[in-house]
Amino acid sequence: MPLVPPSFRLLAIVLTAISLQCAAAPFAIQLGDARVALDVPAGFADTTFTGSPRLQDIAESLISPSNRVLLFALSDGDLRRFTQGDVPDLKRFMIVSTPKEFERERVSATAFGRLTAELSRELDQARDLGNIPAGDGYSAFLDRQPPGKATPLAELARQPDALSILQGTRIPPVRRDDKPQYLLSSTTLLLVRGKALSLAVYVSFENPGDPDWIRGATLRWIEELKRLNSR
């Protein structure tokens, strides 16, 4: 296999760095008559600029078929691996989508309330049945849940323009003796500039600090998107 000249290696590093910096900048997307500003937290970058059908397919497989993907963000490390031809770890990533039926229409507070009703109902039912664990004992709790099922764990935010919940999933094992694996995800419905956004944050639950990380990342992201769209 021919060696890559050092100058080409340097060019690849520079182009990757430029791509990461560009992807991390806030940008606007037109939804009907409104321009909505989007951004991702520090340490993540939108993958739209790559034009990758593979990444698009991954994002679409994780959202409702009735929604359209607006942003799929990987960690800076994962995006670097992808642009260099390696397989991303996909241990932390984020998605923004919007309901297709409301994409060109202005969403009133009443209509937004109807959108959040189902998500709120799932959380309230789990709480009423005592199916939400106290504290952060999520691993033991998820061991008692059916594998592959996303189960409500906690409420992160409940505001007139935002509803956010934390969910957990026990990943189905490939082999009987596989070590248990878990996924934490936050689902947020956010109303900005008359448009409904669905935010999703995912983290592979491997460390005790992962629940605190996803809580903090989700709440900071909500506030940042509100700030960007308040102008």
N, C-alpha and C positions, 0 to 999 in steps of 0.2 A: 504494500500500500504506500503511495507516494506521501512524503511528509508535506505538511502545510507550511509554506514559507512564513517566517516570523512576522513579516509585514502584514500578511493576511490574517494571522492570529490577532494582531493588534487591532486591525480594522474590525474584525468580528467583535472584539471586546468593546470597542468604542461604539459600534452600531447598537450592540445590546444595551449598553448603558444609556445611549440616547433614547432608545425605544422605551426603556423602563421609565425614564424621566418624563417622556411625553405622555406615556400611558397613565402616569400618576396625577396628571394635571386635571382640574375640574373641566367639564365640558357640558354643553347644552344639547338637549335632544328635543325635537319638535313633536309634541303630542297634540294633534288637533290645532287649536288656535293658541296653545300655550307652549312656551319654551321652558323646559324643566332642567335645572342644573343637577348634574350627577357628579359624584366623586367617591373615592374609596379611602378607607383609613390608611395611615402610614404603614408601610410594609407590604402593601398590596398594590396590584396594577391591573387595570382593565385589559382584557385580551382582544377587544374588538379590532385593534389595529393589525392583528396577525392574520385576520381573514380566514382562520382555520375552521373548516367544516367539522373537524373532529371535536374541537372545543365547543362549537355551537351545539353539536349533537349531545355532548355531555350535559351542557346547561339545560337544554330543552327536555332531557330525560328526567330532570330533577324538579321541574315546575309543572303546574297544571296545564293540560293541553289548551285550556281556554285563555292562557296568558301568553304574552310575547316577551321574549328576553330583550332587555335593554342594555344589560351590563353583566359580564361574567368576569370576576376578578380572581386571580391567583395570587399567592404570596410571591414576593419578588424572587425568592429562590426557585419556586416552581416555574415561574415564567422564564427565568434564565435557563433552567434545565430544558424547558420545551423549545426555546429558540435555538438551543445547541443540539437538538435532536435527541435528548434524553427523555425518559418517562417522568412526568411530575409525580411527586409524592401524594398530592391531593389530600393532605391532612388538615389544611385550613383553606377555605375558599368562600366566595360570596357571590350572590346573584341578585340582580334587580330585574323585576318584570312588571308588566301592567296588564290588567284585564283587557282583552281585545274588544269586548263589547263597549267599554267606556273610553277607548283610546282616543276617539275624536270628539267625545262629548264631555261637557263640564260635569264633574261629580259634586253634587250638593252634599251638605252635611248629613241630610236625611238618607241619601243614597249610600254614602260612606258608612253610615250606621248599619244599613242592611248588609253591606259587605263584611263588616266586622262581626255581625251577629253570630254566624256559624262558628267562627274561631273562638269567640267569647263563650259560646254555649259548650264547646268541647272542654274548655278549661273549667268552667263552672260545674259541669257534670262530674268531672274527675275530682274536683274539690269536694263536692257534696257526697260522693261515694267514698271519700277518704282515700282516694287512689293517688294522692300527691305526697311524695315522701317528705318528711321533716328534715330540715338541714340539707346537707349535700350527700346523703347516702344513696347516691344515684345508682352505683354499680349493683348493689344488692337488690335494689328495687327493680332495675331493668332485668335482672336474672329471672325475676318472677313473671315477666311479661312475654308474650309471644314474640319469637324472633322476627325481625323485619317490620314490626309495628312501631310507628312513631307515637310515643306516649307523652302527654303533657306533664311537665315537671314543675313549672313555676310561671308566675306572671312577672314580666319584666317592666311593662309600661301599660297604663290604661289612661288615655287622654282623649279629648274630643277629636283630635286629628291623628291619633296613633294608638294602635293596640299591638302589643308584642308579647309573645309567650316563648318559653324555653321548652323544648321537647328532647326526648332521648330515645334511642333505638338500639336494641341488641342485634348486632349483625349476624345473620344466619351462618353457622360454621360450615366450612367446606368439608371437613372431616370430623368424625366424632370426637377425637382427642384434641381438636384445635383449642387454643386458649381463647376465652371469651373476648370479644371485641365490641366496642360501643361507639356510637356516634351521637354527639350533641348537636342540636340545630336550633336556631331561633327563627321564628316566623313573625314578621312585622307587617302590618298594613298601615300605610302612611298617606295622609292627604296633604298635598302641596300644590299650590297654584291651580286648584280645582281638578287635580289629577290624582288618581289612586295608584300608589306604588306598593309593590310587594317586595320586601327585603328579606333575604335569607342568608344566614351565616352558618357555616358548618365547621366543626372541629372534631377530629378523631379523639375520643375521650381516652387518654392514656396517662395523664398526670393529674394530681389533686388540684392543680391550679387552673385546669381547663374550664371548669364551670365559671370561675371568676373572670377568666379571659373573655369568654363568649358574652357574658353579661356586660362587661365594660365595653367591649368592641361594639356590641349592638346599640347600647344606649348612646355612646359617643357618635356613632354613625347617624342615628336618628336626629340628634341635635345638630350635627353638621349639615345634613341635608335640609333641615328646617332653616338654618341660618343662610345657606346658599340661595334658598328660594324665597327668602323674605324681602329681597331687594326689589 
